Structure formats: C-alpha cells, structure tokens
Amino acid sequence: MHQSLTFLATIGTDPQIMKTLAIISLLALLTISGAAISDQLLTADQQIAQRVD
C-alpha cells in the first residue's frame, strides 16, 4: 500500500535555511520601511516649496 506523505515529510525542513530566510525577510522589511520613511522626508520639502510658490 502506498501512503501519501505530507509536503514537509517529502521535502523536509532545514533549520539553517529557515533562519537564513527569516533574516532575509526581516532585512527586506527594514529596507522597505526605511525607504518609505526617507521618501516622506524627501517629499516633505517639495510640498513646502510648492505652498510657498
């Protein structure tokens, strides 16, 4: 008889790879949030300049 295996049982998990993916994901989130903050800071000067004109 053939028993179907779950996805994790057929591929297996590697703790080192999971840690690496978690670090990459955290760095990506930090990069995106940093870009959003810097974009707000850089465009704030443009909005002030447009109001003065």
HELIX and SHEET records of a PDB file:
HELIX    1   1 PHE A    7  ILE A   11  1                                   5    
HELIX    2   2 PRO A   15  VAL A   52  1                                  38    
END                                                                             
